[in-house]
Structures are given as structure tokens and as C-alpha cells.
Amino acid sequence: MSELLSSLLQDARIWQGHKHRKTTQPAESTGYQVLDNQLGGLGWPRGALSECLLDTCGIGELHLVLPLMQRISAAGKTIFWLNPPHTPYAPALAREGVDLDHLVMINTRDQGDFLWTMENCLRSPVTGLVLAWPGKLASRDVRRLQLASEAGGNVCVLFRSRRFSDQNSPAALRLELAPGEHQELKVNIIKRRGSWPGQRCSIALGHRTNIAVQDSSRVVQGPWPEARG
């Protein structure tokens, strides 16, 4: 029994409030050093769920996953978008270096269809990244998706309302996102494996990969003409 207990205590997934333990779980860099530093030098966990909790879409959450999309598509892996609130603007994604041949968008009919589709995406060997906007999820549904993510070993990011931040969740990483006043994204880490929550940082999206501040909205810019005065 003592050997079993000792083995369990060595697992970074077992929360020990008085200890900080560096997790050895596989992960993908976020592409933002300031955020990776707050995540123990790691990033998005592989084989586990990550949650981005925000009040409204369009505050820079897609910029947060853009470096990961670039790497995943360049590696020839598929990126699935499930039930995005808006249709992605393909020319802007291509301009940012995302290979559109490896991007698949799916809209599901109902909650049961969503869960079945997402499970299959997570378990597929062609999958590198799943981005999903699930709406309301029961805790048992999140656990179900977590098991599928573990089986597939890929990265999964759920974009959910911040009102679910108090919900018990088996997700390995939970980030609370809010817009800043100077084109930055404020990130509050409310859960991560192997360490305490509460770390905060700001990501200057306007200067991401040397893109000028005035160009920072290109990913969400539509094909509509400029207004004339």
C-alpha cells in the first residue's frame, strides 16, 4: 500500500497544495515566451484538455492559438474547428502561415452530435489540434472528452464562457482571458497541472511575431470594403 501511495504522489496530476512539482507531461509551446514562463516552461498540454474562459469572443483568443496552428499545419496534422461562433476568414489565416489544406471546420446539430464528433476528432491519428466552442457542458461530458484527448495524445482547446470558471473541470489547463487597454490579452491561470494557480501575464498581440500594432487584427478582419467618410 505504501508503494502505491508513493507512486501516486509522484504523479503531477495529483494535486498537493503544499508542493510545487514540475510536470513531465508532453506539451506544445504557446509561441509566447511570457505565457510559457508562467506555465513552467511548457505550454499547451498534449493528451489533455485546455480551457480558455472569456466573456465574449473576438478579444484575441484566436491570436493566442495562432502560433500553434502554424506549427501543427506545417507538420501535416489536421486542425479541427468545432462550432466556431463565426466563419474563419481563410485568406487571413493563410496569410499568417496556416496551411488551409489541414484545416477542417465542422458545425454540429445538437449536443449529442457535438460530443460524438469531438470524441472522434480527438481519437483520430490525423489530428494535431482541436479547437471547440461547446457552450454548456456537464462535468461528466468534460471528463468524457478528457478521456478521448488522452487516447489521441493531441492538443485540445475549449473556448467557454467565463461563467463556467467555478465549474469543477478535469481539464489540465484553464486560462481566464480578458482584453487589455493597449491591444494586449490578459491571461489569468486558474488551473494547471503540477503547480499553484494564480499566475498572470499580458500578451502584446500587436507585436506578435514582429507584426506592427496597426496590423494586429488581420486574422479577424473581414473582406468588407473600408468605410468612406
One Martini backbone bead per residue (centre of mass of N, CA, C, O) as a GRO file, in nm:
protein
  229
    1MET     BB    1   0.057   0.062  -0.021
    2SER     BB    2   0.300   0.259   0.003
    3GLU     BB    3   0.386   0.231  -0.296
    4LEU     BB    4   0.126   0.337  -0.420
    5LEU     BB    5   0.128   0.615  -0.282
    6SER     BB    6   0.403   0.706  -0.389
    7SER     BB    7   0.326   0.689  -0.689
    8LEU     BB    8   0.095   0.899  -0.680
    9LEU     BB    9   0.275   1.143  -0.569
   10GLN     BB   10   0.446   1.153  -0.851
   11ASP     BB   11   0.195   1.265  -0.976
   12ALA     BB   12   0.108   1.570  -1.119
   13ARG     BB   13  -0.215   1.520  -1.105
   14ILE     BB   14  -0.163   1.536  -0.803
   15TRP     BB   15  -0.274   1.740  -0.567
   16GLN     BB   16  -0.035   1.955  -0.377
   17GLY     BB   17  -0.058   2.236  -0.194
   18HIS     BB   18   0.259   2.230  -0.064
   19LYS     BB   19   0.349   2.171  -0.371
   20HIS     BB   20   0.592   2.181  -0.633
   21ARG     BB   21   0.554   2.018  -0.959
   22LYS     BB   22   0.711   1.918  -1.231
   23THR     BB   23   0.592   1.842  -1.527
   24THR     BB   24   0.618   1.564  -1.785
   25GLN     BB   25   0.418   1.644  -1.973
   26PRO     BB   26   0.325   1.686  -2.276
   27ALA     BB   27   0.397   1.977  -2.492
   28GLU     BB   28   0.306   2.299  -2.637
   29SER     BB   29   0.397   2.579  -2.736
   30THR     BB   30   0.246   2.897  -2.757
   31GLY     BB   31   0.465   3.134  -2.864
   32TYR     BB   32   0.478   3.268  -2.566
   33GLN     BB   33   0.706   3.327  -2.333
   34VAL     BB   34   0.543   3.460  -2.102
   35LEU     BB   35   0.349   3.211  -2.079
   36ASP     BB   36   0.543   2.973  -2.057
   37ASN     BB   37   0.666   3.070  -1.788
   38GLN     BB   38   0.387   3.035  -1.630
   39LEU     BB   39   0.398   2.713  -1.742
   40GLY     BB   40   0.689   2.595  -1.677
   41GLY     BB   41   0.799   2.593  -1.990
   42LEU     BB   42   0.563   2.509  -2.162
   43GLY     BB   43   0.206   2.472  -2.233
   44TRP     BB   44   0.023   2.294  -2.424
   45PRO     BB   45  -0.130   2.015  -2.355
   46ARG     BB   46  -0.098   1.679  -2.421
   47GLY     BB   47  -0.358   1.470  -2.364
   48ALA     BB   48  -0.545   1.733  -2.303
   49LEU     BB   49  -0.729   1.978  -2.164
   50SER     BB   50  -0.817   2.313  -2.259
   51GLU     BB   51  -0.920   2.633  -2.116
   52CYS     BB   52  -1.099   2.920  -2.242
   53LEU     BB   53  -1.209   3.200  -2.053
   54LEU     BB   54  -1.481   3.416  -2.166
   55ASP     BB   55  -1.712   3.672  -2.237
   56THR     BB   56  -1.602   3.722  -2.540
   57CYS     BB   57  -1.550   3.731  -2.858
   58GLY     BB   58  -1.264   3.892  -3.009
   59ILE     BB   59  -0.994   3.940  -2.792
   60GLY     BB   60  -0.751   3.716  -2.899
   61GLU     BB   61  -0.782   3.398  -2.889
   62LEU     BB   62  -0.666   3.324  -3.176
   63HIS     BB   63  -0.384   3.438  -3.135
   64LEU     BB   64  -0.307   3.235  -2.910
   65VAL     BB   65  -0.323   2.979  -3.136
   66LEU     BB   66  -0.158   3.051  -3.393
   67PRO     BB   67   0.127   2.924  -3.354
   68LEU     BB   68   0.010   2.637  -3.335
   69MET     BB   69  -0.124   2.624  -3.613
   70GLN     BB   70   0.130   2.658  -3.776
   71ARG     BB   71   0.278   2.399  -3.675
   72ILE     BB   72   0.062   2.182  -3.727
   73SER     BB   73   0.025   2.230  -4.035
   74ALA     BB   74   0.331   2.196  -4.111
   75ALA     BB   75   0.319   1.884  -4.001
   76GLY     BB   76   0.034   1.761  -4.132
   77LYS     BB   77  -0.191   1.829  -3.938
   78THR     BB   78  -0.507   1.842  -3.811
   79ILE     BB   79  -0.754   2.109  -3.788
   80PHE     BB   80  -1.024   2.146  -3.569
   81TRP     BB   81  -1.346   2.309  -3.601
   82LEU     BB   82  -1.598   2.350  -3.346
   83ASN     BB   83  -1.842   2.569  -3.345
   84PRO     BB   84  -1.789   2.843  -3.445
   85PRO     BB   85  -1.917   3.169  -3.418
   86HIS     BB   86  -1.735   3.208  -3.679
   87THR     BB   87  -1.615   3.237  -3.985
   88PRO     BB   88  -1.329   3.185  -4.105
   89TYR     BB   89  -1.069   3.378  -4.253
   90ALA     BB   90  -0.877   3.232  -4.479
   91PRO     BB   91  -0.675   3.447  -4.598
   92ALA     BB   92  -0.559   3.529  -4.319
   93LEU     BB   93  -0.451   3.254  -4.234
   94ALA     BB   94  -0.263   3.217  -4.477
   95ARG     BB   95  -0.097   3.478  -4.421
   96GLU     BB   96  -0.008   3.345  -4.127
   97GLY     BB   97   0.072   3.025  -4.208
   98VAL     BB   98  -0.183   2.854  -4.258
   99ASP     BB   99  -0.273   2.541  -4.366
  100LEU     BB  100  -0.575   2.482  -4.525
  101ASP     BB  101  -0.547   2.168  -4.586
  102HIS     BB  102  -0.555   2.131  -4.241
  103LEU     BB  103  -0.856   2.250  -4.234
  104VAL     BB  104  -1.154   2.181  -4.028
  105MET     BB  105  -1.503   2.249  -4.040
  106ILE     BB  106  -1.760   2.202  -3.778
  107ASN     BB  107  -2.120   2.163  -3.761
  108THR     BB  108  -2.351   2.091  -3.522
  109ARG     BB  109  -2.677   2.010  -3.415
  110ASP     BB  110  -2.601   1.888  -3.125
  111GLN     BB  111  -2.476   1.768  -2.836
  112GLY     BB  112  -2.441   1.474  -2.922
  113ASP     BB  113  -2.295   1.538  -3.189
  114PHE     BB  114  -2.059   1.689  -3.065
  115LEU     BB  115  -1.939   1.466  -2.884
  116TRP     BB  116  -1.894   1.255  -3.106
  117THR     BB  117  -1.715   1.428  -3.290
  118MET     BB  118  -1.494   1.504  -3.086
  119GLU     BB  119  -1.401   1.225  -3.009
  120ASN     BB  120  -1.307   1.147  -3.298
  121CYS     BB  121  -1.103   1.372  -3.332
  122LEU     BB  122  -0.924   1.304  -3.081
  123ARG     BB  123  -0.865   0.990  -3.181
  124SER     BB  124  -0.733   1.071  -3.429
  125PRO     BB  125  -0.425   1.035  -3.606
  126VAL     BB  126  -0.455   1.321  -3.776
  127THR     BB  127  -0.455   1.485  -3.522
  128GLY     BB  128  -0.335   1.802  -3.363
  129LEU     BB  129  -0.605   1.994  -3.341
  130VAL     BB  130  -0.866   2.121  -3.115
  131LEU     BB  131  -1.131   2.351  -3.172
  132ALA     BB  132  -1.385   2.456  -2.928
  133TRP     BB  133  -1.752   2.548  -2.897
  134PRO     BB  134  -1.971   2.405  -2.660
  135GLY     BB  135  -2.074   2.550  -2.430
  136LYS     BB  136  -2.255   2.360  -2.244
  137LEU     BB  137  -2.109   2.146  -1.983
  138ALA     BB  138  -2.084   1.870  -1.828
  139SER     BB  139  -1.867   1.713  -1.629
  140ARG     BB  140  -1.897   1.435  -1.774
  141ASP     BB  141  -1.825   1.549  -2.057
  142VAL     BB  142  -1.540   1.645  -1.993
  143ARG     BB  143  -1.435   1.365  -1.912
  144ARG     BB  144  -1.490   1.232  -2.184
  145LEU     BB  145  -1.294   1.422  -2.342
  146GLN     BB  146  -1.041   1.361  -2.180
  147LEU     BB  147  -1.017   1.062  -2.262
  148ALA     BB  148  -0.992   1.118  -2.566
  149SER     BB  149  -0.737   1.293  -2.546
  150GLU     BB  150  -0.552   1.077  -2.424
  151ALA     BB  151  -0.579   0.878  -2.665
  152GLY     BB  152  -0.464   1.089  -2.891
  153GLY     BB  153  -0.235   1.311  -2.798
  154ASN     BB  154  -0.347   1.595  -2.832
  155VAL     BB  155  -0.471   1.915  -2.886
  156CYS     BB  156  -0.711   2.093  -2.668
  157VAL     BB  157  -0.944   2.372  -2.716
  158LEU     BB  158  -1.168   2.541  -2.504
  159PHE     BB  159  -1.433   2.773  -2.557
  160ARG     BB  160  -1.557   2.954  -2.277
  161SER     BB  161  -1.737   3.075  -2.044
  162ARG     BB  162  -1.665   3.247  -1.749
  163ARG     BB  163  -1.905   3.118  -1.580
  164PHE     BB  164  -1.732   2.828  -1.571
  165SER     BB  165  -1.492   2.870  -1.362
  166ASP     BB  166  -1.644   2.714  -1.108
  167GLN     BB  167  -1.627   2.459  -1.250
  168ASN     BB  168  -1.566   2.144  -1.242
  169SER     BB  169  -1.246   2.032  -1.391
  170PRO     BB  170  -1.021   1.807  -1.574
  171ALA     BB  171  -0.858   2.008  -1.685
  172ALA     BB  172  -0.519   2.093  -1.711
  173LEU     BB  173  -0.608   2.379  -1.839
  174ARG     BB  174  -0.688   2.720  -1.716
  175LEU     BB  175  -0.799   3.019  -1.884
  176GLU     BB  176  -0.830   3.364  -1.826
  177LEU     BB  177  -0.980   3.607  -2.042
  178ALA     BB  178  -0.879   3.954  -2.124
  179PRO     BB  179  -0.890   4.268  -2.220
  180GLY     BB  180  -0.694   4.528  -2.293
  181GLU     BB  181  -0.593   4.871  -2.351
  182HIS     BB  182  -0.319   4.777  -2.552
  183GLN     BB  183  -0.352   4.517  -2.733
  184GLU     BB  184  -0.400   4.306  -2.503
  185LEU     BB  185  -0.379   3.991  -2.328
  186LYS     BB  186  -0.526   3.869  -2.046
  187VAL     BB  187  -0.380   3.620  -1.820
  188ASN     BB  188  -0.537   3.371  -1.609
  189ILE     BB  189  -0.433   3.115  -1.399
  190ILE     BB  190  -0.661   2.864  -1.260
  191LYS     BB  191  -0.511   2.606  -1.399
  192ARG     BB  192  -0.242   2.361  -1.332
  193ARG     BB  193  -0.019   2.128  -1.354
  194GLY     BB  194   0.198   2.107  -1.068
  195SER     BB  195   0.055   2.383  -0.961
  196TRP     BB  196  -0.028   2.687  -0.896
  197PRO     BB  197  -0.237   2.925  -0.918
  198GLY     BB  198  -0.244   3.290  -1.029
  199GLN     BB  199  -0.107   3.350  -1.273
  200ARG     BB  200   0.012   3.638  -1.467
  201CYS     BB  201  -0.043   3.793  -1.796
  202SER     BB  202   0.067   3.977  -2.091
  203ILE     BB  203  -0.023   3.997  -2.441
  204ALA     BB  204   0.126   4.147  -2.722
  205LEU     BB  205  -0.042   4.128  -3.013
  206GLY     BB  206   0.075   4.363  -3.196
  207HIS     BB  207   0.387   4.214  -3.171
  208ARG     BB  208   0.350   3.960  -3.312
  209THR     BB  209   0.592   3.855  -3.502
  210ASN     BB  210   0.651   4.167  -3.592
  211ILE     BB  211   0.374   4.295  -3.593
  212ALA     BB  212   0.211   4.559  -3.628
  213VAL     BB  213  -0.029   4.709  -3.454
  214GLN     BB  214  -0.217   4.786  -3.703
  215ASP     BB  215  -0.216   4.449  -3.786
  216SER     BB  216  -0.354   4.270  -3.541
  217SER     BB  217  -0.655   4.216  -3.706
  218ARG     BB  218  -0.625   4.018  -3.958
  219VAL     BB  219  -0.770   3.750  -3.875
  220VAL     BB  220  -1.066   3.919  -3.831
  221GLN     BB  221  -1.074   4.037  -4.104
  222GLY     BB  222  -1.275   4.126  -4.344
  223PRO     BB  223  -1.401   4.168  -4.692
  224TRP     BB  224  -1.479   4.446  -4.641
  225PRO     BB  225  -1.511   4.762  -4.706
  226GLU     BB  226  -1.419   5.067  -4.658
  227ALA     BB  227  -1.507   5.337  -4.510
  228ARG     BB  228  -1.663   5.642  -4.613
  229GLY     BB  229  -1.661   5.993  -4.542
   0.00000   0.00000   0.00000
